[in-house]
């Protein structure tokens, strides 16, 4: 019977050996390394573009983990972007309300991304203050912090000019562009961590008569923006964290200004200076760029707050449905003022609208994920979404926006004239929030049904 007893000591030794093999650097047989079972990967190395963990990882591979090799979602470079670094968030693959830091869109004015040593970085607050002060990163991180979920959106996101650029790129042979990413992809949502700017303003003391703050970056182009003091003293944040870790370099490491609900250009990265003044500085990015140019040639300045917006991310023109049946329509809604209160979905080109379910909790000035089951019978149809914020402001159609613009003039400009101007102008309006419609074809393919009404698309099937 003794020969039948389990050899506990031997079992433990064998288990330890197997455990060592499981977590060791490379499996060996006869002192020779096995070839990787992951095609295209070298042992201990991952595809840096896709950030993939090898199938036989070393311990070092797991110190900052990657994702499965089956996941291929990446940002794409901006369509017809000017000089600089521009990448677009793959909204079509978004899940929930948080954009992974590595997929956050990027608009960088040049091709140099600073790599600033936080131990050597400082922020000066000066101008109309009682106590001009230089704060180190250690000083800032000692102050009471907040963590909040907010979106950031490029000022020109969803503009008709990007649809024009998409068509030009397709004509030139580019195949990775889609409306949902190429036109709408200058948009992301993260959890930001930092210190309220009001905390620092209280420390330095703001003088009577001050009404603006001039934020300046420490990058090579010295990006700067005038921010109303009312916004600076409200929910503006000095952010040093994103999604549970330090800011990425491309997102302004080690410190950026974060202005929830305001257009992206206001969120100055690599922040090094805040000057309190009694007037804005009327800089290039405030008077000749990032303005709302009107059909009469005049432009409005310092319009920063985004209206209510929603976007169906699935299905969109980056997808193809496999056939008739039940699907879940899903998307995101956001606004620059307050919370999203309602999202409605049409599956019959706007004839009827039904309320979608909103993912809880709902944060102010953040993405809200909406969902609705949809039984598709396989026939051609048009789907879309519209949202309402807690103040009753409702997302409009392109035609509705044109009427709003036209009614702002005396005498009013007909909406048709505004639409024609948008079609022919080098850029369309900034701070766009039109309803995006998607046409679903019987073969399951999905196409834009909003912009194509104003610019013919030779790549769009009739």
N, C-alpha and C positions, 0 to 999 in steps of 0.2 A: 504493500500500500504506500510505503514511503516514496516509491518511484513515481506514484501518481500525484503527489502533492505539488502544488504550484511552486515553481522556483521564484519566490518573491524577489530575492536579491538580483537574480539574473533578469527578471522581468523589468525591474526598475532601471537596471543598467541599459537594457535594450531600449526602453522608453526614453531615457535621457539622450541616447544616441540619436533616436529618431527626432526628438524635439530639437536637438542641436541642428539636425539637417534641415528641419522646417524653417528655422529662423536664421540659419547661416548664410554666408554670402553666396556660395555657389555649390550645387550638389556635385559630388565627385564619385567616380567609379574607377577603381584601379588608378587613383591619383590623376585622372583626366577629367576635365570639366565636360559635363554634358552640353550639347548645343541648346540654345534657347528654344523653347517651344512656341515662343511668340514670334511670328514671321515679321521680319523687318526690324527687330529690336536686338541690340547687343546687350549681353548680360550686364546688369547694373546700370544701364543707361535707358532713359526714356525719351520719347519724341518730345522735344522741348516745345514745339509748336502746339501739340495737343496736350502736353502735361500728363503723360500716361505713366502709370506705375508698371514696371516690367512684371511678367508672370513669375519670374524668380528673383524677387527684389533682394537687395542687400538691406541691412539695417539702415544704412545711410539713405537709401531710396525712400524710406518711410518716415524720415525725420520731418519732411514737409510733403505730405502725401499727394498723389496724383489721382487720376480717374481711370476707369476701364478703357481699354484700347478700343472698345466698341463705340465709345462716345466720340463723335467727330465735330461737335458744335464748336465753331470759332467765330470771332469777329471777322468782318471783311473790311478792306480799306475803302475809304469814302469814295463815292462816285464823282469823278471830275473834280476832286478836291484841289484847292489852291495849295501853294507851297506850305509844307508843314506835315505833321503827323495827324492823320484822321482815321479813326476806326469806328465801326458801326455795330451796335449791340444786336445779336440774333434774337429779336423779339419772338420770332416764330417758334423758338425752342424754349421760351421762358416758362418757368414753373413757379407758382406762388407769386410773391411780390418782391423778392430779393434778387437782384442781379449779382451773380458771382463777380467778385472784384476783378478777376481776369478778363471778364467780358463787358465791363463797364465801357461805354463809348468814350472816345478820346478826341478832343480838338486841341491840338498843340500848334501854336503859331509858327514854330520853326521845327527843325529836325533834331534839336538838342534837348534832352530831358535832364535837368539837373539831378545830381546825386549828392544832396546836401547832408553833411554830417550834423545830426541833431544836437550834438554836444557843442557845436560851434554856431548854431543858428539862433537868431534872436529876432524879436518883434519890437519895433519902436512905435509908441503911440504919442503923438505930438500935435502941434497946432493949437487950437482953441481949447486947451485943457489946463487945469491948475497945476498938475504935476507931470510934465513930460517924463515918460518912463520907458526903459528898455527891459523887456521880459525875455528871459531865456526859456527854452523848452521845459526845463525843470520847474521854473517859476509857474508856467502855465499849467503843467500837469499837477501841481500841488493844489490848484483851485478846484472848487466843486464842479463836477462834470455831469454831463447829460448824455444819454444815448437815445436817438430818435430815428425813425424810418422816414426817409424823404426821397422823392425823385429829383433828378437833375435833367433838364432838357435843353438842348441847344436852341438858341433863339430862332434859327431858320428851319427847325425840324418840321417836316411834312409840307414844306413849301413846294409850290408847283415847279420851281427851278430844279428841284432834285428829281422830279419826274422827267423833266426835259433831259437832264443829265443821264438818267437811267436809259432812256431811248437812244441817246447818243452812244452810250457804252455798248448797248446791245448791237447797234449797227456796226460798231468797231470789232465785234466778236466776243465781248465779255459775256460770260455765262453764269457768273455767281451772283448777279444782281436780282433782287426781287423788290417789289414795292414795299412790303412790310419791313424789310431791313434797309434797303437803299434809300427809301423816302422817309420812313419813320424811325430809323435806327439810331438817331442821335438822342437817345433817351434811355435812362437807366434808373434803378431805384436801389438804395442801400441803407443799411443802418449806420448812421454817422455818430461818432463819439467825440466829444470835445467840451469846450467851456463856452458858456454864453458870452458874447461880446459885451453885453450889458454889465457883466461882472467886472470886466477890466475897465470899462468906461467909468463905473462907479469908483474904482480905485484911483483913477487918475483925475477925476473931477472934470466934468464938461462945463465950459463957460457959457454964460447967457448969450443968446444970439446964434449959437452954433446950430446948424441944420443939416449938414452933410458930413460924410466920412469918405475920404479918398483912400482906397485900398490899392496897394502896389505890390507886385510880385517880385520875387528875387530871381526870375529867369532872365535869359539873355535878351528878350525883347521888352522886358519891363512892362508887362501887361498891367494896366491900371483901370479902375472903374470907380465912378462916383456912386455912393450908396446913400439914400436918404437916412438921416439920423434916426428917424422914427422906426425904420426897418432895422437899423443897426442895434437899437436899444430894445427891440422886441424879441424875435426868435432867432436872430442871426447867431451863428456859432463859429468859433475857431476850432475847426475839426482837425484832430490828429489820428483818428481811428476810423476804420471802415470795415464793416462786417466782421467785427471781433478781432481785428488785428490792426497794425499800423497802416496808414495810407500807403498805397502803391506809389512808386516814383511818378508814374504817369498821371496820378491823381493828386499830385501836389506835395508829396512827402518833403518835409515832415509836418507841414502846417498849411491849411487852406482855409479861406473864408467860405462859409456855407450859408446861403440865404434862401431858406425854404420857400418854395412857391414862386421865386423869381427866375428869370431866364438864366441860362447857363453862364453867359458872359459875366454875370455878377459874382460868380463863385471863384474868386481869384485864388489861383494855386500858388504854392511856394511863397506864401504870404510873409512879407518882411516889414511892411510899413502901413500904419493907419494914421492919416492926418485928418483931424477934425477941423472943419471949415464952416463958413457961413454961406457957401454957394458951391454948386458943382463945378468941375473943372473943364467941361465941354471938350473932352478929348476925342481923338479920331474915332474910337469905338462907341462914341456917344452922339456924334453929330453927322458923320458921313458913313458910318457903319452901325449895324444893330439899331436902326431906326425904322419906323413904319412910314415908308414912302407912300404917298397918296397919288391918285390919278392926276391931280392938278400940279404935281411936281413938288408939293410941300411935304415935309416929313414931321412926324411927331416924335419927340425925344422922351427918354426915360419912361417908356411904357414897359414894365418889367413883369407884371403878374399874368400868369397863364390862366385862360378860361377853362371851363370844364371840358374834359376830353375823355374819349374811350376808344378802344381799338380791339377788334376780335383778332386774337393771335393764332387761334386754331378754330376752323380751318382758314388759312390765308393763301396767298398766291405762292407761298413756298411749299405747299402741300398738295397731295393728290389723294382723294378718297378712294378706297378700294372697291366701293360699290354701295348700293342702297343698303340702308339699315340705320341703326341707332348710333349716334355720335354725341359727344359732349362739346357744344360750342363753349369756348373759353376765351377770356381776354382780360385786359387791364383797363381801369378807369382812374383818372387823376385830375386834379385841379390845383390852381395856385391859391385858392381861398377856401379854407375849411375842409370838410370831409365830403366824400361821395355819399349821397343819400339814396340814389336809385340808378339802376342801369336797365334799359329796355332793349330787347332784341327783336329784330324782324327777320323772318325767314321767307317773306313773300314780297320783297322789294318795297317795303314800307306800307303795304296795305294794312297790316296789323302789327302790333307791338305787344310783347309779353315781358313781364318782369323777370329778370335773371336773379339767381341767388348770389348774395355778396358774401365773400369769405370774411370771417371775423378773426381778430378784431379789426376795425376800420380806423386807420390813423389819419390825422389831418395832414394834408399836403404830401400824401404818399400814394403809391399804387394801391388800388383795391382790386382784387381778383374776383371776376364774376364768372358764373357758369350756368349753363342751361342744357338739359337733355334735348336732343333734336332727332326726330325720325325723318330721315331723308328718303323720299320715294324714288330717287334716281333721275328725276326730271330736272331740267334747267331751272335755277332759281337764283335769287339775290338775297344775301344775308348782310346784316349790319347791326351796329349798336349805337345807342345814344345815352348820355348820362346826365344826371341832375345833381348839383351839389346841395349842401344843407341850406343854402340861401335861396334855393329855387332857381338858380341859373341853369339853363338847359343848353346842351350842346346843339349846334346848328348845322345845317347843310352848307355846302359851298355857296349855293344861291342865297341862303339866309344871311351868311356873312357878308356877301357882296351888297345886299340891301342895307345891312347895318352900316357898312362903310359909306355907302352913297347917302344915307340919311344924315350922316355927320356933317354934310356940307350945306351951305346956303347960297343958292338954291340946291336942293338935293340932286345927286348924280344918279341916274337910273342904274339899277343893279346890273343890267345887261352891259352897260358901258364899263362898269367896274370889272366884270368878268372878262370882257375883251381886253382890258388893260392888263389884267393878271396873265392872260394867255400870251401877250406880246412883250411884256416888260422883262428885263434881264433877270429880275427876281420877282417873286410874288410877295405877299404880305408876310411879315414876321408874326410870331405868336399865333400860328394857325391852329384851329381846333375844329376842322370840319368832320362830319360823319364820314367814315370810311366804309364803303360798300364793297362786297366781294361777290362776283358772279361764279356760281358753281355750275359747271357743265355736266352733261349726262355721263361723260367718261370719268368724272371725279376730279378733273383739273379745276383749279381755282384761279380767277383773274380779277384784277382791279376793275371796279365798276364806278369809280368816282372821278379820277383824273382823266380817264380815257374819254369822258364826255366833252372835254375841253381841248385835248390834244390827241389826234388820231394816233393809234399805236399799231404799226404794221405787224407787230409780233403777237397781237391779240386776235384770236380766232373769231370770225364773224358768227 
